Amino acid sequence: EVGMFTGTTTLAIADVLPKEGGKIIALELDDYLRQLANPFFEKAGVKERIEVRIGKAMDSIQKMIKEGLILV
C-alpha cells in the first residue's frame, strides 16, 4: 500500500490475510503516522502481518525490487 495515512485500509487488508505467511507492506513518508497506527494494529491483533516502511515511496519501491519483493 502506498500512502498508509492513518492505517485503516492497511488494518483491513491485514485482517483478511492468512495468519501464517500473510503480510502487507505499507509505504509511508512520515514516521508519525506509523506511530499513530501501531497501537491500533496491536489492538486488532494484526501487527505481525504489517510492515511499514518509512521514506519516499519511489526509494522504498526500488529497494523492494532489489529485495525481490516486486518483480518487474
C-alpha positions, 0 to 999 in steps of 0.5 A: 500500500502506498500512502498508509495515512492513518492505517485503516485500509492497511488494518483491513487488508491485514485482517483478511490475510492468512495468519501464517505467511500473510503480510502487507507492506505499507509505504509511508513518508512520515514516521508519525503516522506509523506511530499513530497506527501501531497501537491500533494494529496491536489492538486488532491483533494484526501487527505481525502481518504489517510492515511499514516502511518509512521514506519516499515511496519511489526509494522504498519501491526500488529497494523492494525490487532489489529485495525481490519483493516486486518483480518487474 
